[in-house]
Amino acid sequence: MDKIIEKLIKKGVLIENPYSIIIDKTIDINNIEPGAVLNQGTRLSGENTYISKGCIVGKEGPASIENCVAAKNCIFGSGYFSGSVFLEGSKTGSNAHVRKGCILEEKSSIAHTCGIKQTILFPYATLGSLINFCDCMLTGGTSSKNHSEVGSSFIHFNFTPNQDKATPSLMGNVFEGVFLNKPPVFLGGQGGIIGPLRISFGCTSAAGSILRRDELRENRLVFENLHKNLNTDVKTGIYLSLNKILKNNLFYISNLIAFKNWYMFVRKNFLNEKIYDFSILTINDAIKERVNQLKKLSDKVQSGIEILKKEGKNSRLIELKENYCENASKIFDLIFKFMESENLCSKERDDFLENFENKSDLSYLETIHSMSETNINSGSLWLNKIIFTITEEMALILKKFDIRE
């Protein structure tokens, strides 16, 4: 028997068939807690991998986990998991494909055969089966019985004909979503979203709908489909909707930065050091990924300017594109400045934290659900101020773009 596996069994890790699992030498056995269950076909690798007590790995089949952290009582059905965070009670079904940059918060879940990457699911959020949902943040919902959900066979279209991925979509927002008191979002099955898109709390998309437009009003029923045939010439690289692309990308990034601040000053109290550190690393990587995609976009936009100039038309669009290309590096520098700051809107933050009750006998979810309306409003004000401050400074740089809420 492998010596590492033997040590794990002696410390209380439950391994029914020790000859059927593979534990890479990069694993620190101190990061696998007693009471974790490693079923047949489990493969663990990566120096950051951390599996807490009560986790079940490979409940429905072989599971490969590398550089992931999992809090208590998480379930990994089967599949591949890499570079992601799983908070207490989150679940994944069989044949999952969870790639780098995902955070599944408490009691969130994905059913069988789901593919996600750079995806953040707030508590209780649920993805059905046969779903591709990369580059998304899904908030909303108040409990396991009143949760945001994405129906089976749903697709987030995150790769454009221009071959870029500046396409993150935001369902709800951070400054209200973290308080778990907003109505859920429901995205009907056999449907999709053309990213980047924003959808408000309480919105429902009818099954079979492909959403192409933002819906910033709450509690709307949306049905979208093409009822006409179209066959026309297409030119890539033009980016006719650059204003929307930038607005939604920068708003998404500002929400990620607010999300990071929530982790730094609130979540930190409810996570052990290893899970907290990796969560912050994951959020930082998510911000860097969005900037990286915007950098690629700016290169393609520059090429598109030359195409428009040759055609000798649409001077307004050329002006907008040149404005963005000239100022893109300033925007990226600003994003990283805010990402590294620990003093964003410190007055509003301190006002909130002064009255925030972190009761040691309550879990994170219990604490949030027990908050007073006054404290919730104070916290929402703080996080919204972060988002507004960031988008306001970006708007000052891109004067010809409307990127503010």
C-alpha positions in Angstrom: 0.0 0.0 0.0 1.2 3.5 -0.8 2.7 5.2 2.3 0.7 8.4 1.9 -2.6 6.4 1.7 -1.5 4.4 4.7 -0.9 7.6 6.7 -4.3 9.0 5.6 -6.1 5.9 6.8 -4.3 6.0 10.2 -5.3 9.6 10.7 -9.0 8.8 10.1 -9.6 9.5 6.4 -12.2 6.9 5.2 -10.8 5.0 2.2 -12.7 1.8 1.4 -10.5 0.5 -1.4 -7.0 2.0 -0.9 -5.6 0.3 -4.0 -8.0 2.1 -6.3 -7.0 5.7 -5.5 -4.1 7.8 -6.4 -2.6 10.5 -4.1 0.1 12.6 -5.8 3.2 13.4 -3.9 2.3 17.1 -4.1 -0.5 16.5 -1.6 0.1 17.7 2.0 -1.6 15.0 4.1 -2.3 17.6 6.8 -4.7 19.1 4.2 -6.9 16.0 4.2 -8.9 16.1 7.4 -10.1 13.0 9.3 -13.6 12.1 8.4 -13.2 12.9 4.7 -14.3 10.0 2.4 -12.2 9.1 -0.6 -14.2 6.6 -2.7 -12.9 4.2 -5.4 -11.3 6.0 -8.4 -10.3 9.2 -6.4 -7.3 11.1 -7.7 -5.9 14.0 -5.6 -3.1 16.3 -6.7 -1.8 19.8 -6.1 -0.1 21.5 -3.1 -3.2 23.7 -2.5 -5.7 20.8 -2.3 -7.6 20.8 1.0 -10.4 18.4 1.8 -12.3 19.0 5.0 -14.2 16.7 7.3 -17.4 15.2 6.0 -16.5 15.7 2.3 -17.3 12.8 0.0 -15.1 12.5 -3.1 -16.3 10.2 -5.9 -19.8 9.5 -4.5 -21.1 8.7 -8.0 -17.9 7.6 -9.8 -14.2 8.4 -10.3 -13.2 12.0 -9.3 -10.0 13.8 -10.1 -9.3 16.9 -7.9 -6.3 19.2 -8.3 -5.6 22.4 -6.4 -9.1 22.7 -5.0 -10.2 23.6 -1.5 -13.4 22.2 0.0 -15.0 23.2 3.3 -17.0 20.7 5.4 -19.6 18.3 3.9 -19.0 19.0 0.2 -20.0 16.2 -2.2 -18.0 15.5 -5.4 -20.1 13.2 -7.6 -17.6 12.4 -10.3 -15.5 14.2 -12.9 -12.7 16.7 -13.0 -12.2 19.6 -10.6 -9.3 22.1 -10.8 -8.3 25.4 -9.2 -11.7 26.1 -7.5 -13.3 26.7 -4.1 -16.2 24.6 -2.6 -17.8 26.0 0.5 -19.7 24.1 3.1 -22.4 21.8 1.8 -21.9 22.5 -1.9 -22.6 19.6 -4.2 -21.6 18.5 -7.7 -23.2 15.6 -9.7 -21.6 13.0 -11.9 -19.4 13.8 -14.9 -18.7 17.4 -13.7 -16.1 19.5 -15.4 -15.1 22.3 -13.0 -12.2 24.3 -14.3 -10.1 27.0 -12.7 -11.6 30.1 -11.1 -14.9 28.7 -9.7 -16.4 29.4 -6.3 -19.4 27.4 -5.2 -20.7 28.9 -2.0 -22.7 27.2 0.7 -25.4 24.7 -0.4 -25.0 25.6 -4.1 -25.1 22.7 -6.5 -24.6 21.5 -10.0 -26.3 18.4 -11.4 -24.8 15.8 -13.8 -22.7 16.7 -16.8 -22.1 20.4 -16.1 -19.2 22.4 -17.4 -18.1 25.6 -15.5 -15.1 27.8 -15.5 -14.6 31.3 -13.9 -18.1 30.8 -12.4 -19.3 32.0 -9.1 -22.5 30.5 -7.5 -23.9 32.3 -4.5 -25.4 30.2 -1.6 -28.3 27.9 -2.7 -27.8 28.6 -6.4 -28.4 25.5 -8.5 -27.5 24.4 -12.0 -29.5 21.6 -13.7 -28.0 18.9 -16.0 -26.2 19.1 -19.3 -25.2 22.8 -18.8 -22.3 24.9 -20.0 -22.1 28.0 -17.7 -18.6 29.5 -17.9 -17.7 33.1 -17.0 -20.9 33.8 -14.9 -21.9 35.0 -11.5 -25.3 33.8 -10.3 -26.7 35.5 -7.2 -30.3 35.7 -5.8 -32.4 33.4 -3.7 -33.0 33.2 0.1 -32.9 29.5 0.9 -32.7 26.0 -0.4 -36.4 26.1 -1.3 -36.2 29.6 -2.9 -33.0 29.6 -4.9 -31.7 30.8 -8.2 -31.7 28.1 -10.8 -30.5 27.4 -14.3 -32.5 24.8 -16.2 -31.1 21.8 -18.0 -29.4 22.1 -21.3 -28.7 25.8 -20.8 -25.7 27.5 -22.4 -23.8 30.7 -21.7 -22.3 31.6 -25.0 -19.0 33.1 -24.0 -16.9 32.9 -27.2 -17.7 35.4 -30.0 -17.3 35.2 -33.8 -14.5 37.8 -33.1 -12.8 35.1 -31.1 -12.8 36.9 -27.7 -14.1 36.1 -24.3 -14.9 39.5 -23.0 -18.2 38.1 -22.2 -18.9 37.7 -18.5 -22.6 37.7 -17.5 -24.0 38.8 -14.1 -27.2 37.6 -12.7 -28.2 39.9 -9.8 -25.3 41.8 -8.2 -22.9 41.6 -5.2 -24.0 44.5 -3.2 -27.5 43.1 -2.6 -26.9 39.4 -3.4 -24.6 38.7 -0.4 -27.4 39.4 2.0 -29.5 36.5 0.7 -32.7 38.5 0.8 -33.4 39.1 -2.9 -35.7 37.1 -5.2 -34.1 34.3 -7.2 -33.2 34.3 -10.9 -34.6 31.5 -13.0 -33.1 30.7 -16.5 -35.3 28.2 -18.3 -33.9 25.1 -19.8 -33.0 24.6 -23.5 -32.1 28.3 -23.5 -29.0 30.4 -23.4 -27.4 33.8 -22.8 -25.3 35.7 -25.3 -22.6 37.3 -23.0 -21.8 39.8 -21.7 -25.3 40.3 -20.2 -26.9 41.5 -17.0 -30.1 40.2 -15.5 -31.8 41.5 -12.4 -33.1 39.7 -9.4 -36.5 37.9 -9.8 -36.3 37.6 -13.5 -37.4 34.5 -15.3 -36.5 33.5 -18.9 -38.9 31.2 -20.6 -37.6 27.8 -21.6 -36.0 27.9 -25.1 -35.2 31.6 -24.9 -31.8 32.9 -26.0 -31.3 36.2 -24.2 -29.4 38.9 -26.1 -30.4 42.0 -24.2 -29.8 43.2 -20.6 -32.8 43.2 -18.3 -32.2 45.6 -15.4 -35.8 45.6 -14.1 -36.6 43.1 -11.4 -39.2 40.4 -11.5 -39.7 40.2 -15.3 -40.7 37.3 -17.4 -38.5 37.3 -20.5 -39.2 35.3 -23.7 -36.8 35.8 -26.6 -36.6 34.0 -29.9 -35.9 34.8 -33.5 -39.1 34.6 -35.6 -37.5 35.5 -38.9 -35.0 34.1 -41.3 -31.7 36.0 -41.8 -28.9 35.4 -44.3 -26.5 38.3 -44.8 -22.9 39.2 -45.1 -20.9 39.3 -41.9 -17.7 41.1 -41.0 -15.8 40.2 -37.9 -13.7 42.7 -35.9 -16.2 45.6 -36.2 -17.6 45.4 -32.6 -20.8 47.4 -33.3 -21.9 46.9 -29.6 -18.6 47.9 -28.0 -20.3 50.3 -25.5 -22.4 47.4 -24.1 -19.4 45.0 -24.0 -17.3 47.5 -22.1 -20.1 48.5 -19.7 -21.0 45.0 -18.8 -17.3 43.9 -18.4 -16.3 46.8 -16.2 -19.5 46.5 -14.1 -18.7 42.8 -13.7 -15.2 43.5 -12.6 -16.3 46.1 -10.1 -18.7 43.5 -8.6 -15.8 41.1 -8.3 -13.8 43.7 -6.4 -16.7 44.3 -4.1 -17.0 40.5 -3.7 -13.3 40.4 -2.7 -13.9 43.1 -0.1 -16.8 41.1 1.3 -14.5 38.1 1.7 -11.7 40.2 3.2 -13.8 41.8 5.9 -16.8 39.5 6.5 -16.2 36.0 5.0 -12.8 35.8 6.6 -14.5 35.3 10.0 -16.1 32.1 8.8 -13.4 30.3 6.9 -10.2 28.6 8.0 -7.0 30.2 6.9 -6.3 27.8 4.0 -9.8 28.1 2.5 -9.8 31.9 2.9 -6.4 32.4 1.3 -7.3 30.2 -1.7 -10.7 32.0 -2.0 -8.9 35.4 -2.2 -6.4 33.9 -4.7 -9.3 32.6 -6.8 -11.1 36.0 -6.8 -7.9 37.8 -7.7 -7.4 35.4 -10.6 -11.0 36.0 -11.7 -10.3 39.7 -11.9 -7.0 39.1 -13.8 -8.8 36.8 -16.2 -11.4 39.5 -17.1 -8.6 42.1 -17.6 -6.7 39.6 -19.8 -9.8 39.1 -21.9 -10.2 42.9 -22.2 -6.6 43.3 -23.3 -7.2 40.8 -26.1 -10.4 42.7 -27.0 -8.5 46.0 -27.3 -6.1 44.5 -29.8 -9.0 43.2 -31.9 -10.8 46.6 -31.6 -7.7 48.3 -32.9 -7.8 46.1 -36.0 -11.5 46.9 -36.4 -10.7 50.6 -36.5 -8.6 50.1 -39.6 -11.5 48.2 -41.3 -13.9 51.0 -40.6 -11.5 53.7 -41.8 -11.0 51.9 -45.1 -14.8 51.8 -45.6 -14.9 55.6 -44.9 -18.0 55.5 -42.7 -19.3 55.5 -39.2 -17.0 58.2 -37.8 -18.8 58.1 -34.4 -18.0 54.4 -33.9 -14.4 55.0 -34.9 -14.2 57.8 -32.3 -15.5 55.5 -29.6 -13.1 52.7 -30.5 -10.1 55.0 -30.6 -11.1 56.4 -27.2 -11.1 52.9 -25.7 -7.8 51.8 -27.3 -6.1 55.0 -26.2 -7.2 54.6 -22.6 -7.4 50.8 -22.2 -4.0 50.6 -20.3 -5.2 53.3 -17.9 -8.4 51.3 -17.2 -6.4 48.1 -16.5 -4.0 50.0 -14.2 -7.0 51.3 -12.3 -8.6 47.9 -12.0 -5.4 46.5 -10.4 -5.1 49.5 -8.1 -8.6 48.8 -6.8 -8.0 45.0 -6.6 -5.0 45.5 -4.3 -6.6 48.2 -2.1 -7.7 47.3 1.4 -9.2 50.7 2.1 -12.0 51.1 -0.5 -14.8 53.1 1.0 -13.4 52.5 4.5 -15.9 54.8 6.2 -18.9 52.9 4.9 -17.2 49.6 5.6 -16.4 50.6 9.2 -19.9 51.9 9.8 -21.2 48.5 8.7 -18.7 46.4 10.6 -19.3 48.3 13.8 -22.8 46.9 14.0 -22.1 43.5 12.3 -22.7 40.7 14.8 -20.4 37.8 14.3 -21.8 35.3 16.7 -19.4 32.4 17.2 -22.2 29.9 17.6 -23.8 30.7 14.2 -22.7 29.6 10.8 -22.2 32.1 7.9 -25.7 31.5 6.5 -27.3 31.7 9.9 -25.5 35.0 10.6 -26.5 36.6 7.3 -30.2 35.5 7.8 -30.2 36.9 11.3 -29.0 40.4 10.3 -31.2 43.4 10.9 -32.6 45.4 8.0 -30.5 48.4 9.2 -27.3 46.4 9.1 -28.2 44.9 5.7 -28.8 48.4 4.3 -25.5 49.6 5.8 -23.6 46.7 4.2 -25.3 47.1 0.9 -24.4 50.8 0.9 -20.7 49.9 1.5 -20.5 47.4 -1.3 -22.5 49.5 -3.7 -20.3 52.5 -3.0 -17.3 50.3 -4.0 -18.9 49.5 -7.3 -20.0 53.1 -7.9 -16.5 54.5 -7.0 -14.8 52.1 -9.4 -17.2 52.6 -12.3 -17.2 56.4 -11.7 -13.4 56.6 -12.1 -13.5 54.4 -15.2 -16.1 56.7 -16.6 -13.8 59.7 -16.1 -11.2 58.0 -18.2 -13.6 56.8 -20.9 -15.6 60.1 -21.1 -17.5 59.1 -24.2 -18.8 55.8 -22.8 -21.7 55.4 -20.4 -20.4 52.7 -18.1 -22.1 53.9 -14.9 -25.1 52.1 -13.3 
